[in-house]
Amino acid sequence: MKLDGRIDVAAPPGAVWAVLIDPLSLAGCVPGVEAVRQVDDRTFEGEISAAVGPMSADFIFRSVIGRADFPTDLEVTTTGSDSLTGSTLTADVHAGLEAPDAATTRIVYRADVRISGRLAILGDMVLRATAGLIIGEVARCLRARLETAAGPGSG
């Protein structure tokens, strides 16, 4: 499943990048993510619980930052598995920042997500809808966190 889109945030690029590049900070914006541990400066692990249609899964995941060149090139690969459903997940995500105007940073992303096992039988439409809900929550959280921090008087 291919996903792409953009998220506009009223904050400077440096502040947005700082959250995106910090796995512990970003994890706080992803619904269902728990127990995130930083393994090294480019690798982190954790658990994510997700309800997909009528099924739920608890994935143990590992994410590796393959490239991080501010502001246009962030690549992360995530792999995970859920022993209950026998499902696996692989996601290759690329994100970059643009500044459409002086007050806005645009996160432009694309992801190639592959799911196998019992969750895959739900089909692209259900998986895409679930991904859309998760991306929406991430966008709301990033805006709440960064736009408040970048508000009047923050410099």
Backbone as numpy.savetxt, mean C-alpha at the origin, in Angstrom:
# Nx Ny Nz CAx CAy CAz Cx Cy Cz
-3.97 -9.35 -11.67 -4.81 -8.20 -11.67 -3.91 -6.97 -11.67
-4.18 -6.08 -12.58 -3.43 -4.84 -12.67 -4.25 -3.71 -12.06
-3.61 -2.93 -11.22 -4.24 -1.78 -10.59 -3.39 -0.56 -10.88
-4.02 0.57 -11.12 -3.26 1.81 -11.23 -4.17 2.96 -10.85
-3.54 4.03 -10.44 -4.32 5.20 -10.05 -3.45 6.27 -9.46
-4.11 7.19 -8.82 -3.39 8.29 -8.20 -4.13 8.73 -6.94
-3.35 9.28 -6.05 -3.88 9.81 -4.80 -3.29 11.20 -4.63
-4.15 12.20 -4.55 -3.69 13.58 -4.34 -3.73 13.90 -2.85
-2.63 14.48 -2.36 -2.50 14.83 -0.95 -2.01 16.27 -0.87
-2.65 17.07 -0.03 -2.25 18.46 0.16 -1.10 18.51 1.17
0.08 18.10 0.70 1.28 18.09 1.53 2.49 18.11 0.60
3.64 18.55 1.09 4.83 18.60 0.24 5.35 17.20 -0.08
6.01 17.04 -1.24 6.52 15.74 -1.65 7.41 15.06 -0.61
8.25 15.81 0.06 9.15 15.21 1.05 8.40 14.53 2.18
7.31 15.15 2.63 6.51 14.57 3.72 5.79 13.33 3.25
5.26 13.35 2.03 4.56 12.19 1.48 5.55 11.04 1.30
6.71 11.34 0.74 7.73 10.30 0.52 8.16 9.67 1.85
8.30 10.48 2.86 8.74 9.96 4.17 7.79 8.91 4.71
6.49 9.10 4.49 5.52 8.09 4.94 5.57 6.86 4.05
5.65 7.06 2.73 5.66 5.92 1.81 6.88 5.02 2.00
8.00 5.61 2.32 9.25 4.85 2.41 9.44 4.21 3.78
8.62 4.59 4.75 8.72 4.04 6.10 7.66 2.95 6.29
8.07 1.68 6.22 7.10 0.59 6.30 6.24 0.62 7.57
6.81 1.00 8.68 6.05 1.02 9.93 4.99 2.12 9.90
5.34 3.25 9.33 4.38 4.36 9.23 3.29 4.04 8.22
3.68 3.55 7.05 2.71 3.24 6.01 1.76 2.13 6.45
2.26 1.15 7.17 1.42 0.04 7.64 0.24 0.53 8.46
0.43 1.63 9.17 -0.66 2.19 9.96 -1.81 2.71 9.12
-1.59 2.86 7.82 -2.64 3.32 6.91 -3.29 2.19 6.11
-2.80 0.98 6.25 -3.34 -0.14 5.48 -4.25 -0.96 6.40
-5.55 -1.01 6.08 -6.47 -1.73 6.95 -6.10 -3.21 7.06
-6.18 -3.72 8.27 -5.93 -5.14 8.50 -4.48 -5.51 8.76
-3.55 -4.57 8.60 -2.13 -4.89 8.81 -1.82 -4.86 10.30
-1.14 -5.90 10.76 -0.76 -6.02 12.16 0.66 -6.56 12.27
1.22 -6.39 13.42 2.51 -7.01 13.79 3.60 -6.79 12.76
3.73 -5.56 12.28 4.78 -5.26 11.30 6.13 -5.19 12.00
7.09 -5.87 11.42 8.46 -5.89 11.95 9.42 -5.49 10.83
10.31 -4.60 11.16 11.34 -4.23 10.19 12.49 -5.21 10.33
12.82 -5.90 9.23 13.88 -6.89 9.22 15.22 -6.21 8.97
15.26 -5.33 7.99 16.44 -4.51 7.71 15.95 -3.23 7.04
16.87 -2.43 6.48 16.44 -1.14 5.95 15.56 -1.25 4.70
15.45 -2.43 4.09 14.62 -2.60 2.90 13.57 -3.72 3.02
13.53 -4.40 4.13 12.65 -5.56 4.26 11.82 -5.46 5.52
10.54 -5.79 5.39 9.69 -5.84 6.56 8.69 -6.98 6.40
8.21 -7.45 7.53 7.28 -8.57 7.56 6.10 -8.22 8.46
5.03 -8.94 8.27 3.86 -8.71 9.11 2.73 -9.63 8.75
1.56 -9.25 9.22 0.35 -10.01 8.97 -0.71 -9.04 8.49
-1.55 -9.52 7.58 -2.67 -8.71 7.13 -3.91 -9.60 7.07
-4.96 -9.13 7.68 -6.25 -9.81 7.63 -7.10 -9.09 6.61
-7.73 -9.88 5.73 -8.56 -9.27 4.70 -9.79 -10.12 4.47
-10.92 -9.45 4.33 -12.15 -10.12 3.92 -12.33 -9.84 2.44
-12.44 -10.91 1.67 -12.60 -10.79 0.23 -13.89 -11.51 -0.13
-14.92 -10.74 -0.45 -16.21 -11.36 -0.70 -16.63 -12.15 0.53
-17.03 -13.41 0.34 -17.49 -14.22 1.47 -16.37 -14.89 2.26
-15.14 -14.71 1.83 -14.00 -15.39 2.47 -13.14 -14.37 3.21
-12.42 -14.88 4.21 -11.43 -14.04 4.87 -10.11 -14.81 4.91
-9.04 -14.05 5.00 -7.72 -14.65 5.01 -6.81 -13.85 5.92
-5.84 -14.52 6.50 -4.82 -13.89 7.33 -3.47 -14.22 6.70
-2.96 -13.28 5.93 -1.71 -13.50 5.22 -0.52 -13.13 6.09
0.48 -13.97 6.11 1.80 -13.63 6.64 2.57 -13.12 5.42
3.09 -11.89 5.50 3.72 -11.33 4.31 5.14 -10.84 4.58
5.86 -10.69 3.48 7.19 -10.10 3.48 7.24 -9.11 2.33
7.65 -7.89 2.62 7.79 -6.86 1.59 9.24 -6.42 1.52
9.70 -6.22 0.28 11.08 -5.80 0.05 11.06 -4.57 -0.85
11.72 -3.51 -0.40 11.85 -2.30 -1.21 12.99 -2.55 -2.20
12.64 -2.67 -3.47 13.64 -2.94 -4.50 14.37 -1.69 -4.94
13.64 -0.58 -4.99 14.25 0.68 -5.41 13.52 1.81 -4.72
14.27 2.82 -4.30 13.69 3.98 -3.64 14.50 5.21 -4.01
14.12 5.83 -5.13 14.79 7.03 -5.61 13.79 8.18 -5.59
13.90 9.03 -4.57 12.99 10.17 -4.42 13.11 11.08 -5.63
12.03 11.58 -6.16 10.63 11.38 -5.78 9.86 10.47 -6.74
10.53 9.92 -7.74 9.76 9.28 -8.82 9.79 7.77 -8.86
10.57 7.14 -8.02 10.77 5.71 -8.24 10.83 4.92 -6.94
9.69 4.34 -6.56 9.62 3.46 -5.41 9.06 2.13 -5.91
9.81 1.07 -5.74 9.35 -0.26 -6.13 9.40 -1.18 -4.93
8.28 -1.87 -4.69 8.16 -2.78 -3.55 7.53 -4.08 -4.05
8.10 -5.19 -3.63 7.51 -6.50 -3.92 7.06 -7.12 -2.60
5.82 -7.58 -2.59 5.26 -8.22 -1.40 4.81 -9.62 -1.76
5.19 -10.57 -0.91 4.72 -11.94 -1.06 4.10 -12.37 0.26
3.09 -13.21 0.16 2.44 -13.68 1.38 1.67 -14.95 1.15
1.31 -15.58 2.26 0.52 -16.80 2.17 -0.44 -16.89 3.35
-1.56 -17.55 3.09 -2.57 -17.80 4.11 -2.75 -19.31 4.20
-2.41 -19.88 5.34 -2.46 -21.33 5.46 -3.89 -21.86 5.51
-4.84 -21.08 5.99 -6.21 -21.55 6.09 -6.85 -21.77 4.72
-6.68 -20.79 3.82 -7.29 -20.92 2.49 -6.32 -21.52 1.47
-5.06 -21.68 1.85 -4.07 -22.17 0.90 -3.80 -21.17 -0.21
-4.02 -19.90 0.07 -3.86 -18.85 -0.94 -2.50 -18.19 -0.80
-1.98 -17.73 -1.93 -0.75 -16.96 -1.93 -1.00 -15.65 -2.65
-0.18 -14.68 -2.32 -0.30 -13.34 -2.87 1.09 -12.86 -3.26
1.20 -12.29 -4.44 2.41 -11.60 -4.86 1.98 -10.26 -5.44
2.59 -9.18 -4.99 2.25 -7.85 -5.49 3.54 -7.10 -5.80
3.64 -6.63 -7.03 4.74 -5.75 -7.43 4.14 -4.36 -7.58
4.61 -3.44 -6.76 4.03 -2.09 -6.72 5.10 -1.08 -7.10
4.73 -0.16 -7.97 5.60 0.96 -8.33 4.85 2.24 -8.03
5.50 3.17 -7.35 4.88 4.46 -7.05 5.89 5.57 -7.28
5.37 6.71 -7.64 6.18 7.90 -7.80 5.36 9.11 -7.42
6.04 10.21 -7.21 5.37 11.44 -6.81 5.46 12.48 -7.91
4.38 13.23 -8.06 4.35 14.37 -8.96 3.83 15.56 -8.15
4.14 16.76 -8.61 3.63 17.96 -7.95 2.83 18.76 -8.97
1.51 18.49 -9.09 0.70 19.20 -10.07 0.57 20.70 -9.78
0.73 21.07 -8.52 0.77 22.49 -8.15 1.54 22.61 -6.84
1.74 23.82 -6.39 2.59 24.05 -5.22 2.02 23.46 -3.93
0.72 23.20 -3.90 0.10 22.75 -2.66 -0.26 21.26 -2.65
0.02 20.56 -3.74 -0.44 19.18 -3.87 0.69 18.25 -4.30
0.73 17.08 -3.70 1.59 16.00 -4.16 0.68 14.89 -4.64
0.97 14.39 -5.82 0.18 13.30 -6.39 1.02 12.02 -6.33
0.48 11.01 -5.68 1.08 9.69 -5.68 0.50 8.96 -6.88
1.35 8.57 -7.81 0.93 7.81 -8.98 1.43 6.39 -8.77
0.51 5.42 -8.82 0.90 4.05 -8.53 0.38 3.09 -9.59
1.08 1.99 -9.69 0.58 0.86 -10.47 1.04 -0.41 -9.76
0.20 -1.41 -9.82 0.50 -2.66 -9.13 0.08 -3.84 -9.99
0.87 -4.87 -9.92 0.53 -6.14 -10.54 0.36 -7.11 -9.38
-0.88 -7.54 -9.14 -1.20 -8.39 -8.00 -1.62 -9.76 -8.53
-0.99 -10.79 -8.00 -1.32 -12.15 -8.39 -1.75 -12.93 -7.15
-2.92 -13.54 -7.22 -3.46 -14.32 -6.11 -3.75 -15.72 -6.64
-3.33 -16.71 -5.87 -3.64 -18.09 -6.22 -4.27 -18.77 -5.01
-4.84 -19.95 -5.22 -5.48 -20.66 -4.13 -6.97 -20.35 -4.08
-7.59 -20.66 -2.95 -9.04 -20.52 -2.83 -9.53 -19.08 -3.04
-8.75 -18.09 -2.63 -9.20 -16.70 -2.83 -9.30 -16.36 -4.31
-8.48 -16.99 -5.14 -8.49 -16.68 -6.57 -9.81 -17.09 -7.24
-10.53 -18.05 -6.67 -11.78 -18.49 -7.29 -12.86 -17.41 -7.21
-12.66 -16.41 -6.37 -13.65 -15.34 -6.25 -13.70 -14.48 -7.50
-12.64 -14.49 -8.26 -12.63 -13.77 -9.52 -12.15 -12.34 -9.43
-11.81 -11.83 -10.59 -11.22 -10.50 -10.72 -12.13 -9.40 -10.19
-13.42 -9.49 -10.43 -14.33 -8.40 -10.04 -14.37 -8.24 -8.52
-14.46 -9.34 -7.80 -14.52 -9.27 -6.33 -13.17 -8.83 -5.78
-12.08 -9.37 -6.31 -10.75 -8.99 -5.84 -10.46 -7.52 -6.13
-10.86 -7.06 -7.31 -10.65 -5.65 -7.68 -11.46 -4.73 -6.76
-12.70 -5.10 -6.45 -13.53 -4.29 -5.55 -12.90 -4.20 -4.17
-12.39 -5.32 -3.66 -11.73 -5.32 -2.36 -10.48 -4.46 -2.39
-9.69 -4.58 -3.44 -8.49 -3.75 -3.57 -8.86 -2.28 -3.61
-9.93 -1.94 -4.30 -10.38 -0.55 -4.35 -10.75 -0.01 -2.98
-11.41 -0.82 -2.17 -11.75 -0.40 -0.80 -10.49 -0.16 0.03
-9.52 -1.05 -0.10 -8.27 -0.91 0.66 -7.52 0.35 0.21
-7.43 0.57 -1.10 -6.74 1.76 -1.61 -7.45 3.02 -1.13
-8.78 3.00 -1.10 -9.53 4.15 -0.60 -9.22 4.45 0.85
-9.12 3.41 1.67 -8.78 3.61 3.09 -7.36 4.15 3.24
-6.43 3.64 2.44 -5.05 4.14 2.49 -5.03 5.62 2.12
-5.74 5.99 1.07 -5.78 7.39 0.64 -6.35 8.29 1.73
-7.45 7.86 2.35 -8.05 8.67 3.43 -7.07 8.84 4.60
-6.40 7.76 4.96 -5.46 7.82 6.08 -4.28 8.74 5.75
-3.72 8.61 4.54 -2.60 9.46 4.16 -3.00 10.93 4.19
-4.18 11.23 3.65 -4.64 12.62 3.66 -4.82 13.12 5.09
-5.45 12.31 5.92 -5.68 12.73 7.31 -4.36 12.97 8.03
-3.43 12.10 7.82 -2.14 12.21 8.52 -1.30 13.36 7.97
-1.19 13.46 6.67 -0.27 14.44 6.07 -0.88 15.83 5.93
-2.15 15.90 5.61 -2.75 17.23 5.45 -2.90 17.93 6.79
-3.11 17.18 7.84 -3.14 17.77 9.18 -1.76 18.27 9.55
-0.73 17.43 9.27 0.65 17.80 9.59 1.11 18.99 8.77
0.60 19.12 7.53 1.05 20.20 6.64 0.12 21.41 6.70
-0.76 21.44 7.68 -1.75 22.52 7.79 -1.12 23.87 8.05
-1.94 24.89 8.24 -1.45 26.26 8.44 -0.42 26.34 9.57
0.65 27.05 9.28 1.67 27.26 10.29 2.69 26.12 10.39
2.54 25.07 9.55 3.49 23.96 9.65 4.70 24.15 8.77
4.68 25.18 7.95 5.84 25.57 7.29 6.22 25.22 5.99
